[in-house]
Structure formats: C-alpha cells, structure tokens
Amino acid sequence: MKMMGNILDCRFIRREIEEAGPADSLSLNVSDHLDGCAACGVFFNEQVKLRELVSSLGTVAAPADFDFRLRARLAGEKPKAAHWFIPGNLSLGSRAGAFASLVLVIGLALGYVGLRPGPDT
C-alpha cells in the first residue's frame, strides 16, 4: 500500500498514464511506481480497458452540413452577462470599486503626511 506522503507522486503518475497514447510506452519512473503501488496499478488497468473499449467502437460520420450548423449555432449564442468580479473585466462595478480604492489610498496618504511632525517641531 502507498503511504499518504506519496499522493502527489500518484497524481503525476496517473496524469502521465492518462496522457500517454495507446502506442506510447510508459517511462521508467511510471513502471517502477506501478510495481509498488496497487492503487495506481488498478488505475492503469482501468485505463487500458477503457482504451480498448473506445477503440472497439465504430466511427460515426458527421452530417454533411455539420460545420454550417455548428457555426450558425455559435453565431446565434449571446455572450454571457459580465460579472464585476471576473479579473480583466472592467464593468461598472469594478471601475467604481477601483476608483473608491484609489480615493481611499490617496486619503490615507494625505492623512499620513498631515499627521507627520514637521521640521519645526
């Protein structure tokens, strides 16, 4: 059984197993890990069975006007409403928040300068 400290190792190993193509051979690191980790061995066997199942399925031809219908559907969709909390989206809410923050920072800076003792004191 794997110890809890190696969970991160298992994540990297499983990612490499998932990303490997059917004709790709696994790295030596993955092979060594599979020899000692029963959970990753089960995951690897499930991935092999899943790939075999998918490869046994027949191909399906797309309709002749598939690209036209897809483009028409994409063109017909309306963009989603802007949210003020999404970075990079300067809607009214974020601009007002940025302005209020700027005013606050300037006010604090002026207050700090005003409270500092001058050279005469």
Summary of the structure (lengths in Angstrom):
residues: 121
radius of gyration: 29.3
end to end distance: 72.8
largest distance: 89.5
contacts: 208
relative contact order: 0.06
helix: 65%
strand: 0%
